[in-house]
Amino acid sequence: MNNNNKKTERLKIIIAYLKDCNGASLKDIADYLQVSEMTARRDLYELREHNVIHYISGVAIFNPDSQRNNEQNPYDLVGEKLVNNEKKERIGKKAATLLTAGDTVIIDTGTTTEHFAKHIPDQVPLTVLCYNINIMSELIRRSHLNLLFAGGIYHENTQMFESPEGLSLINRTRATKVFLSSAGVSELLGITCRNHYEIDTKRAIINAALKRILLVDSSKFNKIRPALFAQIADIDTVVTDDGISSEWIEILKKNDIELLIA
């Protein structure tokens, strides 16, 4: 069974388990699935993103409104999410081909940038700065990388750390490339994310890098989220999937932005 099929089965099991138990803790779910708490937490975040569950303070509860408000049932939503994961996997793999030995790289928080981190080639010497626990957990096993971590206050919903001290480290760092994530890209209203606490960190890494590379799946174009952190003109390269529209291909071309399709 491939990784996507395994994840599909886990998510379906979680939904059924929460329906039966009327809620469960992260530890209970991890024990039931016989997986690590980190794996269970990632699964719960995916279900929460589609409003299939409520997940607060380490406790998950099935959201019955997810069936009433969607023509699809939660099991179908699981499949839809995995389609986006496959796109993000391709984007991450494509973006990793942009790395050159000796690069100093900053990796933004986000699910697509997590896929990028997984595809960083072995034995290519890099200096990497990050501030996301999942990304650091992936990179810390790579002995050939020189790692910098900007810590601070931990935000569970994004797995991100942020603080004045973290910003100070970023501001003292100069990178050849930054790999950014986004929850929304609008020609008129710019590049946005969901949480205002992300803004200062995202702006700092943009200012710290020679080349700004946005990793974003095609569903994010024409989406607007609450927190603005950049304009389209701030980006040098966009890596996305083949679902990008001809309209957006023209917009990127008009702004002299390199487009790579995974």
Secondary structure, DSSP 8 states (H G I E B T S, - for coil): --HHHHHHHHHHHHHHHHHHHT-EEHHHHHHHHTS-HHHHHHHHHHHHHTTSEEEETTEEEE-THHHHS-SS-HHHHHHHHHHHHHHHHHHHHHHHTT--TT-EEEE-SSHHHHHHHHTS-TT--EEEEE-BHHHHHHHTT-TTEEEEE---EEETTTTEEE-HHHHHHHHT--EEEEEEE-SEEETTTEEEES-GGGHHHHHHHHHHEEEEEEE--GGGBT---SEEEE-GGG-SEEEE-TT--HHHHHHHHHTT-EEEE-
